Amino acid sequence: MFSLARSAARVKNTQKFRGLASGSKSSSTRRAAKKYAGRVKQNIVLVEGVRTPFCTSGSHFNEMQPHDLAREAIKGLLSRTQIAAEEVDHVVMGTVIQEVKTSNVAREAMLGAGMSDKTPAHTVTLACISSNVAITNCMGLIASGQADVCIAGGTETMSDVPIRFSRNMRKAMIKGSKIKSPLGQAQFMLSKVGLKDLAPELPGVTEFSTNESMGHSADRLTSAFGVTREASDEYALRSHTLAAEATKAGKLKDIVPVKVPGKATFVTEDNGVRVATPEKLASLRPAFVRPHGTVTAANASFLTDGGSACLIMTEEKAKALGYQPIGYLRDFTYVSQDPKEQLLLGPAYATPAVLKRAGLTKDDIDVWEFHEAFAGQILANLAALDSDSFAAEYMGGAKKFGPIPMDKFNLWGGSLSLGHPFGATGTRLVTTACHRLKEEDGQFGLIAACAAGGQGVGMIVERYPGY
């Protein structure tokens, strides 16, 4: 687990935790202030976060590759912040389904965006929380004194995923490529490859360790926590309605326009937001467990193309460069549990864990941003947090966390409605939390998300003074 106390030893002390100077709204917040004052050697701030529109696969971005979308996100960030490229010390991007030719998509994207070839860049992957990892990697680089300014983000393209030949076909092609004669190559291939070997291998959203689709896991989770199909549809409608309202009100300020190659128009909005009637939602068939499953095409996040990027630096550097940050990046933790029975319960484990690290309670949180993989997954996590039996059996006998106030929860929509490019979503969550803190006049925000492999993340952000 990452420790700012250990890794920031070489960095000059700057401004102390804001709660000490400004006065905190609760005793737990004051305790957190004292804790951070002794532990944090510097403040790490989020200056700005942007993303491309999130578009359904096969639509606007169907001719673009992951590095294209990451490039557009970085270009949008550079344009909006006017940061000089030479000021950036490191770039980290997250992605899940890697394109073979651009396996280090961070490097290709930043070079394509016109950044210096002297700036190191690397790519990380941790399923749906890959860009959260990119952000916390950058926090580590800054806290350890390796960097003052970083760009973090992520990208995913589901319109054009890598499809492999079968293993036997691949082996034959590799061996056959060593034969110089085209006729000899053809004869060798015919002797080694059968009809069954011609079938391609398509990637799937399936757990390697359990060979089960995430949709099946979501259905198992809803069954375990008593989440009904009606409740899942109702939550999905809530997500799309709130996203539509936020879009109309101009609250989604993190979107940067993208010009699609070969077309004259710019893509400026997400295109997956659809407010359907309850009757329409109820008419859809279960997608995985039939006929009684709760997961449908309407209450699950859809395959999405998109990229994101954010600018992170020390508070001292931000002041020197004249920036008004949008938030402090205060704390984070990663969790992991059983990938079969508890695949999607990351938020239920990460939420109390990250609050404990930060010395806060749920009453100190003004903005909640959870990744919505499935409507039923969200409802199951909320139920787990408010369950005495779950706390007793899985949280070491601790008292249950309690209910999360829905009037503070995902108020601008979520992954169900805005879209979910696997590698890019984490940056959206963090940026949205910071913008919502300003809009809703709050102080602390909590971000939580599940990820494949039974993993999850929790993060704490704080509104920056004056924002």
C-alpha positions as semicolon CSV with decimal commas, in nm:
position;residue;x (nm);y (nm);z (nm)
1;M;0,000;0,000;0,000
2;F;0,129;0,343;-0,097
3;S;0,252;0,559;0,192
4;L;0,302;0,932;0,146
5;A;0,497;0,938;0,473
6;R;0,761;0,696;0,345
7;S;0,785;0,809;-0,015
8;A;0,783;1,187;0,032
9;A;1,084;1,208;0,263
10;R;1,296;1,391;0,008
11;V;1,041;1,653;-0,084
12;K;1,025;2,001;0,069
13;N;0,735;2,068;0,301
14;T;0,475;2,306;0,160
15;Q;0,125;2,411;0,259
16;K;-0,032;2,200;0,532
17;F;-0,368;2,033;0,514
18;R;-0,634;2,299;0,459
19;G;-0,852;2,190;0,750
20;L;-0,592;2,319;1,000
21;A;-0,606;2,672;0,870
22;S;-0,968;2,707;0,766
23;G;-1,150;2,524;1,044
24;S;-1,316;2,191;0,981
25;K;-1,682;2,103;0,978
26;S;-1,651;1,798;1,204
27;S;-1,426;1,650;1,470
28;S;-1,325;1,369;1,232
29;T;-1,222;1,624;0,971
30;R;-1,010;1,803;1,231
31;R;-0,849;1,472;1,322
32;A;-0,776;1,413;0,953
33;A;-0,620;1,758;0,933
34;K;-0,381;1,676;1,215
35;K;-0,305;1,339;1,060
36;Y;-0,222;1,486;0,721
37;A;-0,023;1,774;0,869
38;G;0,221;1,524;1,018
39;R;0,220;1,278;0,727
40;V;0,207;1,471;0,401
41;K;0,529;1,643;0,304
42;Q;0,365;1,827;0,018
43;N;0,027;1,872;-0,141
44;I;-0,051;1,708;-0,476
45;V;-0,313;1,887;-0,681
46;L;-0,530;1,815;-0,980
47;V;-0,501;2,118;-1,206
48;E;-0,744;2,001;-1,474
49;G;-0,898;1,689;-1,621
50;V;-1,045;1,639;-1,966
51;R;-1,188;1,362;-2,179
52;T;-1,305;1,303;-2,529
53;P;-1,676;1,246;-2,569
54;F;-1,753;0,887;-2,469
55;C;-1,916;0,724;-2,771
56;T;-2,075;0,386;-2,824
57;S;-1,850;0,143;-3,006
58;G;-1,905;0,135;-3,380
59;S;-2,019;0,498;-3,392
60;H;-1,821;0,824;-3,419
61;F;-1,479;0,683;-3,331
62;N;-1,503;0,350;-3,512
63;E;-1,206;0,438;-3,738
64;M;-0,983;0,554;-3,452
65;Q;-0,735;0,354;-3,248
66;P;-0,664;0,377;-2,872
67;H;-0,358;0,594;-2,925
68;D;-0,567;0,831;-3,139
69;L;-0,817;0,890;-2,860
70;A;-0,545;0,920;-2,597
71;R;-0,365;1,169;-2,822
72;E;-0,681;1,378;-2,858
73;A;-0,731;1,380;-2,482
74;I;-0,372;1,491;-2,420
75;K;-0,398;1,757;-2,692
76;G;-0,717;1,885;-2,533
77;L;-0,549;1,899;-2,193
78;L;-0,245;2,084;-2,329
79;S;-0,470;2,332;-2,507
80;R;-0,697;2,395;-2,209
81;T;-0,415;2,436;-1,955
82;Q;-0,157;2,594;-2,188
83;I;0,108;2,393;-2,002
84;A;0,441;2,404;-2,179
85;A;0,525;2,053;-2,297
86;E;0,874;2,075;-2,146
87;E;0,722;2,128;-1,800
88;V;0,576;1,775;-1,798
89;D;0,810;1,526;-1,634
90;H;0,620;1,203;-1,699
91;V;0,310;1,067;-1,874
92;V;0,116;0,761;-1,755
93;M;-0,187;0,621;-1,937
94;G;-0,412;0,325;-1,859
95;T;-0,564;0,082;-2,105
96;V;-0,712;-0,269;-2,093
97;I;-0,730;-0,426;-2,439
98;Q;-0,389;-0,345;-2,580
99;E;-0,327;-0,289;-2,947
100;V;-0,018;-0,495;-3,032
101;K;0,147;-0,229;-3,248
102;T;0,113;0,041;-2,980
103;S;0,154;-0,159;-2,660
104;N;0,297;0,146;-2,481
105;V;0,003;0,360;-2,582
106;A;0,109;0,640;-2,345
107;R;0,430;0,695;-2,540
108;E;0,265;0,693;-2,882
109;A;-0,015;0,924;-2,767
110;M;0,209;1,186;-2,609
111;L;0,441;1,191;-2,908
112;G;0,140;1,225;-3,137
113;A;0,019;1,516;-2,926
114;G;0,344;1,699;-2,995
115;M;0,514;1,651;-2,661
116;S;0,888;1,624;-2,618
117;D;1,054;1,292;-2,694
118;K;1,264;1,355;-2,381
119;T;0,958;1,304;-2,158
120;P;0,925;0,943;-2,033
121;A;0,587;0,771;-2,066
122;H;0,453;0,434;-1,963
123;T;0,126;0,241;-1,978
124;V;-0,054;0,065;-1,694
125;T;-0,344;-0,177;-1,684
126;L;-0,581;-0,279;-1,406
127;A;-0,911;-0,342;-1,584
128;C;-1,175;-0,073;-1,522
129;I;-0,957;0,122;-1,277
130;S;-0,657;0,153;-1,510
131;S;-0,659;0,533;-1,521
132;N;-0,697;0,542;-1,142
133;V;-0,369;0,349;-1,138
134;A;-0,225;0,602;-1,382
135;I;-0,320;0,883;-1,145
136;T;-0,181;0,713;-0,836
137;N;0,138;0,620;-1,024
138;C;0,182;0,990;-1,092
139;M;0,113;1,071;-0,728
140;G;0,389;0,828;-0,635
141;L;0,634;0,985;-0,880
142;I;0,559;1,329;-0,738
143;A;0,564;1,224;-0,373
144;S;0,898;1,048;-0,416
145;G;1,054;1,353;-0,577
146;Q;1,090;1,193;-0,921
147;A;0,858;1,447;-1,084
148;D;0,686;1,779;-1,023
149;V;0,439;1,765;-1,312
150;C;0,267;1,460;-1,463
151;I;-0,009;1,380;-1,708
152;A;-0,225;1,079;-1,627
153;G;-0,521;0,932;-1,811
154;G;-0,644;0,639;-2,011
155;T;-0,794;0,518;-2,335
156;E;-1,000;0,238;-2,484
157;T;-1,139;0,153;-2,825
158;M;-1,401;-0,119;-2,842
159;S;-1,481;-0,055;-3,209
160;D;-1,167;-0,231;-3,328
161;V;-1,030;-0,481;-3,078
162;P;-0,741;-0,718;-3,157
163;I;-0,865;-1,055;-3,287
164;R;-0,616;-1,341;-3,294
165;F;-0,575;-1,646;-3,508
166;S;-0,595;-1,978;-3,324
167;R;-0,279;-2,096;-3,145
168;N;-0,207;-2,368;-3,402
169;M;-0,250;-2,117;-3,684
170;R;-0,013;-1,872;-3,515
171;K;0,252;-2,140;-3,463
172;A;0,228;-2,248;-3,826
173;M;0,254;-1,889;-3,950
174;I;0,563;-1,820;-3,740
175;K;0,740;-2,136;-3,857
176;G;0,622;-2,088;-4,215
177;S;0,761;-1,733;-4,227
178;K;1,111;-1,884;-4,214
179;I;1,057;-2,061;-4,548
180;K;1,183;-1,837;-4,830
181;S;0,972;-1,977;-5,115
182;P;0,607;-1,857;-5,132
183;L;0,510;-2,199;-5,271
184;G;0,696;-2,368;-4,989
185;Q;0,519;-2,149;-4,735
186;A;0,181;-2,239;-4,883
187;Q;0,257;-2,611;-4,883
188;F;0,378;-2,594;-4,522
189;M;0,066;-2,411;-4,408
190;L;-0,165;-2,660;-4,580
191;S;0,017;-2,945;-4,409
192;K;-0,009;-2,793;-4,062
193;V;-0,344;-2,614;-4,054
194;G;-0,692;-2,765;-4,052
195;L;-1,032;-2,601;-4,098
196;K;-1,086;-2,574;-3,723
197;D;-0,766;-2,370;-3,695
198;L;-0,910;-2,097;-3,919
199;A;-1,164;-1,986;-3,656
200;P;-1,050;-1,657;-3,494
201;E;-1,021;-1,602;-3,120
202;L;-1,231;-1,303;-3,011
203;P;-1,161;-1,117;-2,684
204;G;-1,438;-1,133;-2,426
205;V;-1,525;-0,969;-2,096
206;T;-1,461;-1,293;-1,912
207;E;-1,268;-1,368;-1,595
208;F;-0,963;-1,581;-1,675
209;S;-0,960;-1,750;-1,334
210;T;-1,331;-1,841;-1,335
211;N;-1,414;-1,841;-1,708
212;E;-1,731;-1,651;-1,622
213;S;-1,859;-1,336;-1,788
214;M;-1,890;-1,024;-1,578
215;G;-2,261;-1,015;-1,657
216;H;-2,309;-1,356;-1,499
217;S;-2,117;-1,235;-1,194
218;A;-2,344;-0,932;-1,173
219;D;-2,651;-1,155;-1,183
220;R;-2,509;-1,370;-0,904
221;L;-2,441;-1,056;-0,700
222;T;-2,793;-0,921;-0,742
223;S;-2,933;-1,257;-0,635
224;A;-2,712;-1,266;-0,324
225;F;-2,824;-0,920;-0,212
226;G;-3,186;-0,944;-0,321
227;V;-3,163;-0,676;-0,592
228;T;-3,462;-0,704;-0,822
229;R;-3,487;-0,646;-1,195
230;E;-3,726;-0,357;-1,126
231;A;-3,476;-0,189;-0,892
232;S;-3,197;-0,229;-1,149
233;D;-3,409;-0,073;-1,423
234;E;-3,508;0,211;-1,191
235;Y;-3,144;0,285;-1,111
236;A;-3,048;0,275;-1,480
237;L;-3,323;0,525;-1,558
238;R;-3,191;0,747;-1,278
239;S;-2,841;0,740;-1,427
240;H;-2,955;0,830;-1,778
241;T;-3,192;1,101;-1,652
242;L;-2,924;1,266;-1,440
243;A;-2,672;1,245;-1,726
244;A;-2,919;1,406;-1,966
245;E;-2,988;1,686;-1,717
246;A;-2,618;1,745;-1,654
247;T;-2,548;1,754;-2,028
248;K;-2,829;2,000;-2,093
249;A;-2,714;2,222;-1,806
250;G;-2,358;2,230;-1,940
251;K;-2,209;2,070;-1,630
252;L;-1,990;1,819;-1,814
253;K;-1,712;2,069;-1,867
254;D;-1,443;1,803;-1,891
255;I;-1,536;1,714;-2,251
256;V;-1,305;1,840;-2,526
257;P;-1,426;1,831;-2,889
258;V;-1,271;1,573;-3,121
259;K;-1,248;1,606;-3,497
260;V;-1,281;1,266;-3,656
261;P;-1,024;1,208;-3,933
262;G;-1,179;1,240;-4,276
263;K;-1,487;1,425;-4,151
264;A;-1,558;1,797;-4,126
265;T;-1,758;1,789;-3,805
266;F;-1,649;1,774;-3,441
267;V;-1,785;1,529;-3,188
268;T;-1,879;1,733;-2,881
269;E;-2,107;1,516;-2,664
270;D;-2,143;1,164;-2,531
271;N;-2,383;0,969;-2,749
272;G;-2,495;0,689;-2,517
273;V;-2,733;0,887;-2,295
274;R;-3,087;0,764;-2,357
275;V;-3,379;0,831;-2,124
276;A;-3,623;0,545;-2,189
277;T;-3,960;0,478;-2,033
278;P;-3,993;0,226;-1,749
279;E;-4,209;0,016;-1,982
280;K;-3,937;0,006;-2,246
281;L;-3,676;-0,099;-1,990
282;A;-3,903;-0,370;-1,854
283;S;-3,958;-0,513;-2,204
284;L;-3,593;-0,610;-2,258
285;R;-3,484;-0,970;-2,211
286;P;-3,214;-1,065;-1,960
287;A;-2,876;-1,062;-2,133
288;F;-2,697;-1,338;-1,941
289;V;-2,909;-1,552;-1,709
290;R;-3,236;-1,638;-1,880
291;P;-3,520;-1,611;-1,814
292;H;-3,486;-1,475;-1,461
293;G;-3,166;-1,267;-1,470
294;T;-3,166;-0,899;-1,377
295;V;-2,894;-0,771;-1,614
296;T;-3,012;-0,636;-1,950
297;A;-2,859;-0,426;-2,223
298;A;-3,023;-0,119;-2,068
299;N;-2,905;-0,156;-1,709
300;A;-2,544;-0,246;-1,789
301;S;-2,265;-0,017;-1,907
302;F;-2,220;-0,036;-2,283
303;L;-1,910;-0,090;-2,496
304;T;-1,753;0,253;-2,537
305;D;-1,471;0,434;-2,716
306;G;-1,297;0,725;-2,544
307;G;-0,988;0,880;-2,391
308;S;-0,909;1,093;-2,086
309;A;-0,619;1,292;-1,943
310;C;-0,548;1,506;-1,637
311;L;-0,270;1,737;-1,522
312;I;-0,122;1,663;-1,178
313;M;0,152;1,851;-0,996
314;T;0,276;1,973;-0,661
315;E;0,086;2,266;-0,516
316;E;0,410;2,459;-0,507
317;K;0,459;2,406;-0,881
318;A;0,099;2,500;-0,955
319;K;0,144;2,828;-0,772
320;A;0,470;2,896;-0,953
321;L;0,301;2,838;-1,289
322;G;-0,003;3,048;-1,196
323;Y;-0,262;2,770;-1,200
324;Q;-0,588;2,751;-1,007
325;P;-0,618;2,378;-0,929
326;I;-0,958;2,214;-0,902
327;G;-0,873;1,978;-0,617
328;Y;-0,627;1,812;-0,385
329;L;-0,556;1,443;-0,443
330;R;-0,563;1,339;-0,078
331;D;-0,556;0,961;-0,040
332;F;-0,622;0,627;-0,205
333;T;-0,624;0,255;-0,145
334;Y;-0,661;-0,059;-0,353
335;V;-0,851;-0,368;-0,242
336;S;-0,887;-0,723;-0,364
337;Q;-1,121;-1,012;-0,288
338;D;-1,268;-1,338;-0,425
339;P;-1,295;-1,301;-0,806
340;K;-1,590;-1,539;-0,830
341;E;-1,838;-1,460;-0,556
342;Q;-1,730;-1,100;-0,493
343;L;-1,597;-0,990;-0,831
344;L;-1,781;-0,655;-0,834
345;L;-1,777;-0,565;-0,464
346;G;-1,467;-0,343;-0,481
347;P;-1,651;-0,027;-0,365
348;A;-1,795;-0,203;-0,060
349;Y;-1,442;-0,289;0,055
350;A;-1,260;0,023;-0,066
351;T;-1,499;0,283;0,073
352;P;-1,452;0,218;0,446
353;A;-1,083;0,141;0,390
354;V;-0,998;0,471;0,224
355;L;-1,199;0,670;0,476
356;K;-1,010;0,500;0,757
357;R;-0,678;0,589;0,593
358;A;-0,790;0,951;0,557
359;G;-0,924;0,978;0,912
360;L;-1,267;1,073;0,780
361;T;-1,619;0,936;0,819
362;K;-1,898;0,907;0,566
363;D;-2,056;1,223;0,713
364;D;-1,752;1,420;0,594
365;I;-1,813;1,320;0,230
366;D;-2,010;1,572;0,025
367;V;-1,972;1,406;-0,315
368;W;-1,985;1,035;-0,396
369;E;-1,873;0,906;-0,738
370;F;-1,896;0,529;-0,794
371;H;-1,823;0,351;-1,120
372;E;-2,145;0,200;-1,256
373;A;-2,054;-0,129;-1,423
374;F;-2,411;-0,256;-1,382
375;A;-2,710;-0,105;-1,207
376;G;-2,741;-0,421;-0,999
377;Q;-2,373;-0,401;-0,906
378;I;-2,421;-0,050;-0,766
379;L;-2,729;-0,153;-0,568
380;A;-2,552;-0,464;-0,436
381;N;-2,256;-0,257;-0,315
382;L;-2,488;-0,008;-0,146
383;A;-2,668;-0,299;0,018
384;A;-2,340;-0,455;0,133
385;L;-2,230;-0,129;0,293
386;D;-2,558;-0,114;0,486
387;S;-2,559;-0,481;0,588
388;D;-2,488;-0,602;0,942
389;S;-2,428;-0,957;0,820
390;F;-2,184;-0,848;0,546
391;A;-1,989;-0,639;0,796
392;A;-1,979;-0,923;1,047
393;E;-1,873;-1,190;0,799
394;Y;-1,648;-1,004;0,557
395;M;-1,533;-0,685;0,731
396;G;-1,373;-0,845;1,034
397;G;-1,675;-0,808;1,256
398;A;-1,682;-0,432;1,216
399;K;-1,998;-0,230;1,251
400;K;-2,177;-0,185;0,921
401;F;-2,081;0,121;0,721
402;G;-2,440;0,238;0,678
403;P;-2,639;0,391;0,392
404;I;-2,490;0,635;0,143
405;P;-2,705;0,945;0,088
406;M;-2,840;0,921;-0,266
407;D;-2,885;1,298;-0,285
408;K;-2,503;1,314;-0,302
409;F;-2,445;1,007;-0,519
410;N;-2,351;1,014;-0,891
411;L;-2,563;1,324;-0,952
412;W;-2,434;1,383;-1,307
413;G;-2,496;1,030;-1,427
414;G;-2,237;0,756;-1,446
415;S;-2,087;0,480;-1,656
416;L;-2,430;0,334;-1,731
417;S;-2,528;0,648;-1,918
418;L;-2,213;0,845;-2,000
419;G;-2,024;0,536;-2,116
420;H;-1,734;0,328;-1,995
421;P;-1,414;0,312;-2,201
422;F;-1,240;0,071;-1,965
423;G;-0,903;0,244;-1,943
424;A;-1,039;0,601;-1,933
425;T;-1,318;0,595;-1,675
426;G;-1,110;0,653;-1,361
427;T;-0,999;0,999;-1,474
428;R;-1,359;1,093;-1,546
429;L;-1,462;0,989;-1,196
430;V;-1,190;1,193;-1,025
431;T;-1,243;1,502;-1,243
432;T;-1,621;1,486;-1,202
433;A;-1,589;1,461;-0,825
434;C;-1,379;1,779;-0,818
435;H;-1,621;1,971;-1,041
436;R;-1,917;1,854;-0,835
437;L;-1,751;1,975;-0,515
438;K;-1,749;2,324;-0,663
439;E;-2,104;2,299;-0,797
440;E;-2,242;2,160;-0,471
441;D;-2,019;2,367;-0,239
442;G;-1,862;2,063;-0,074
443;Q;-1,521;1,987;0,071
444;F;-1,447;1,615;0,033
445;G;-1,531;1,371;-0,244
446;L;-1,497;0,992;-0,248
447;I;-1,441;0,789;-0,564
448;A;-1,482;0,411;-0,568
449;A;-1,480;0,151;-0,844
450;C;-1,472;-0,221;-0,901
451;A;-1,240;-0,398;-1,145
452;A;-1,194;-0,740;-1,297
453;G;-1,012;-0,994;-1,084
454;G;-1,217;-0,900;-0,777
455;Q;-1,025;-0,575;-0,727
456;G;-1,122;-0,218;-0,652
457;V;-1,006;0,132;-0,566
458;G;-1,107;0,408;-0,328
459;M;-0,983;0,768;-0,355
460;I;-1,034;1,090;-0,160
461;V;-1,024;1,434;-0,321
462;E;-1,068;1,773;-0,159
463;R;-1,193;2,094;-0,315
464;Y;-0,917;2,345;-0,372
465;P;-0,951;2,685;-0,197
466;G;-1,097;2,941;-0,432
467;Y;-1,232;2,687;-0,679
